[in-house]
Amino acid sequence: MREKLILWALFCLSLALLPSPTASVAVMSVDLGSEWMKIAIVKPGVPMEIVLNKESRRKTPVAVCLKENERLFGDGALGVSVKNPKVVYRYLQNLLGKAYDNPQVAQYEKYFPEHQIQKDGKRGTVYFKYSEEMQYSPEEILGMVLNYSRGLAQDFAEQPVKDAVITVPTFFNQAERRAVLQAAQMAGLKVLQLINDNTAVALNYGVFRRKDINSTAQNVMFYDMGSGSTTATIVTYQTVKTKDAGTQPQLQIRGVGFDRTLGGFEMELRLRDYLANKFNEQKKSKKDVRENPRAMAKLLKEAQRVKTVLSANIEHMAQIEGLMDDIDFKAKVTRADFEGLCTDLFDRVPGPVEQALAASEMSLDEIEQVILVGGATRVPRVQEILLKAVKKEELGKNINADEAAAMGAVYQAAALSKAFKVKPFLVRDAAVFPIQVEFSRETEEEEGVKGVKHNKRILFQRMAPYPQRKVITFNRYTDDFVFYINYGDLGFLDQEDLKIFGSQNLTTVKLSGVGNSFKKHSDAESKGIKAHFNMDESGVLLLDRVESVFETIVEEKEEESTLTKLGNRISSLFGGGSSEPSTNVTEPVQDEEEVPPEVGKDQDETVEKPKESVHEKSDTEEKSQEEKSEGESQTEDRKLDKEGSDKDEPQVEKEAEKSEKTDEGKTNGAKEEEKETEKMPKPQKKSKLSVDIGVELEVNDVLDPSSDDIEASKKKLQDLTDRDLEKQEREKTLNSLEAFIFETQDKLYQEEYLAVVTEEEKEEISGKLSIASAWMDEEGYAASTKELKEKLSELKKLCKAMFFRVEERKKWPDRLAALDSMLNHSAIFLKSAKMIPEDDQIFTEVELKTLEKVINETMGWKNETVAMQEKRSPTEKPVLLSKDIEAKLSLLDREVNYLLNKAKFAKPKPKPKPKDKNSTSTESNKTSSTDSEKVIPPKDETEPEDAKPAEEPPTEESKKEETETEHKAPSETEGTETSDNSENHLSDEL
């Protein structure tokens, strides 16, 4: 009974936890670049598709225009940037997670002097100040961009979308990654994962070349030069064996090199300055064009166009109409001029390649292919220098340089979503920056002098795979203490990169409750203070928990009953644990790994590397416990079976007892050995106890916004969204009202409308439309949405009768023709059905009469209604309605389809055996009697034991009925001979 209750409760719980069928199942990815973003979705029936924006383009500029009462995105914002660059915000990636004194903030101010950047006194970061009312942080503006991307995805998917995977540059540190997550939170977007853009590209490349991946490692380098930065990544592809999914392909990031400031945007800025100098040299204006932000925005836009053209042409003419003071600008630019401007930038092209090789400890000979990614790799000079640096015959161009990251990210999104099942592809990403834990403790030196010893423990080494969990154990602390989480050795970065990197100190961790835990468990053996760290799929480091672990000796308890164990095992199967990750989720290296001490350091501050985590048992121990419980349950089952057999089969029990007595002599020796074993002392069982320790975190790099700040930003963004929706609704209503007025005024002069309205109606409608048109010119464009809707509703109500009469007259010809055709076919079908011979008839008389009645009633209704309509004036309300015709059509169609389906599934009657022509009437009688015997089998003289009591003897009437049945049987059999022919005839008729 208990097992049934447990199973029933678990079944109800599982039903309650099932997702709603109306929930959103589509997922999206956003390849968030510094200049462009690409959006991709996966939804049922649409596998991996790039989302088109409102201009039907496959990529959208990362730009936001913020005016007093208007907000524009993408191409619309870019259009405004030329006219009013002060209200358009772009290239936000360089400001995310940056303090005000970061060099990239000063660089941004140099590139875009029209923006007023202020310091956030609370967090030390930056924000844009347009006015006292309009102040936005980079995270808030990025949240607007992400919300806009979700809107595009929802329009494309035609359903709500909330789950997303967002790409970030691989060199983003902890503060920058947290800033992207905060922006997504402000936008109300659920981030399944932040995936490095180079990893997303590698995943997309591997997914479409799954068949080429085998157990032999293949090393591929992806060289990605985008608008703002350049990255070189070495990836190893090979198949590996997994516990759950068998042999599956895997990609592992082996080495990464990057240059934060090398990209196409820097080239465009130099070309912009070159064009500005050309304009000043022409001396068409006394003013310096550099001091005019609007003119510089125009030059930047033209520089971007010229750079693109020079990738395919040797020279091109740059020209801008009305650059400044209505002065046109025109200048010739050659590819050699452009390459001369960017000579020092091209010299930095091989740098990321060398860094990636050093990080992976590989040589160029081990790299099989170098593949180009990113728009800036289309510059011919970049390809020339890179080809020379990698010493290959050619560079790979076999992936979409713009969309590869978005497509790889959306594949990962589908794998992480529970709504889709994708082929597993294991991903092992790598942490670019090492992270370590630092702590100090007092030590006693010679002559009783106390000193302080500073210790460092590497938590995640450079290029360490993640997601991964780590545990650090502190053995020498018995009271509250403090430790620090910082970045490790960043010697591979140059001085400029170190300045851009920001603070190398991440978090100060203050522990409380350590001393109380030791006092509470003073009789137990301490196993140290364990800090559990987790670097998740997004590359963000988290301190899960800190606990004080003790070990005590416990007495053995009595074994649980079989029913209790069964219930516990069922509970462990269905609940209590987290759901298993998707087969494509980035595979962790270990569930939880103990961090060993550094060589030469104090060995007392750690324990040996455990094979299991604090709260987990080893696989061997779990297996032995499962085997033991299974054996005990089998023993209990045997006992229950034996007890049941005692009652039902006593003879079998006696035979079993005899055989047991015979075998007693053989087993005496074994029993004595068991008794001796029981007398031996059993090993003591040890139990581990853990006490949670209080943790206070103090962020040292960039402070996160508080929960109140996050909520305030969400409200600010939602208010802007509501304002945009209100504006869109008003514009839509205004356009509808204008269109209705003009279209209706035009219709009043068309013949089909003039035929259905009286002169009075025409004058009334025309007058109202004229009044509405005049109101639109005077007040309509300033009216509220509510007023516009009321005016539109009033006009539609006035013209409703006229539109109805016109629409009905348009529908009559087609509807009446369809009804005539249906009546004709129904009559033919009825006639054919009546011609079927009586013996072969598959339709009942009631069915045929019903169809005939429907045909006659429909025919009569049609003739009568059409005659009535012809007598009425076109300006009157019609009596012949299209909906009534459709109802009659539906009724006829239903009746005919019912009979057709019955004929389709009717079984043919069995054929009789062929008769011999020379057979006599006597033989015919014998055959008939034989057939009758087959129909009604004779009763057996001997009835079975469980038969019913004897029935009354048959009366004379019952004997006559039996005789009549015997005579009828052969005639029915003969009648089936023609069933086949009649059925063929019926099908021909139909």
Secondary structure, DSSP 8 states (H G I E B T S, - for coil): -HHHHHHHHHHHHHHHHS--TTS---EEEEEE-SSEEEEEEEETTEEEEE---TTS-S-EE-EEEE-SS-EEEHHHHHHHHHH-GGGEEE-GGGGTT--TT-HHHHHHHHH-TTS-EEE-TTTS-EEEESSSS-EE-HHHHHHHHHHHHHHHHHHHHTS---EEEEEE-TT--HHHHHHHHHHHHHTT-EEEEEEEHHHHHHHHHHHTTGGG--SS-EEEEEEEE-SS-EEEEEEEEEEEEETTTEEEEEEEEEEEEEETT-SHHHHHHHHHHHHHHHHHHHT--SS-GGG-HHHHHHHHHHHHHHHHHHTT-SEEEEEEEEEETTEEEEEEEEHHHHHHHTHHHHHTTTHHHHHHHHHHT--GGG--EEEEESGGGGSHHHHHHHHHHHT-S--B--S-TTTHHHHHHHHHHHHHSTT------EEEEEESS-EEEEEEEEEE-GGG-EEEEEEEEEEE-TTEEESEEEEEEE-S--S--EEEEEE---TTS-HHHHHHH--SEEEEEEEESHHHHHHHTTTSEEEEEEEEEEE-TTS-EEEEEEEEEEEEEE-------HHHHHHHHHHHHHSSS-----TTS---S-SSEE----TTS-GGGS----SS-TT---HHHHHHHHHHHHHHHHHHHHHHHHHHHHHH-HHHHHHHHHHHHHHHHHHHHHHHHHHHHHHS----EEEEEEEE-EEEEEE-SS----HHHHHHHHHHHHHHHHHHHHHHHHHHHHHHHHHHHHHHHHHTTSHHHHTTS-HHHHHHHHHHHHHHHHHHHHTGGGS-HHHHHHHHHHHHHHHHHHHHHHHHHHHHHHHHHHHHHHHHHHHHHHHHHHTS-GGG--S-HHHHHHHHHHHHHHHHHHHHHHHHHHHS-TTS--SS-HHHHHHHHHHHHHHHHHHHHHHHH-----------TT--HHHHHHHHHHHHHHHS----SS--TT---------HHHHHHHHHHHHHHHHHHHHGGGHHHHHHHHHHH-
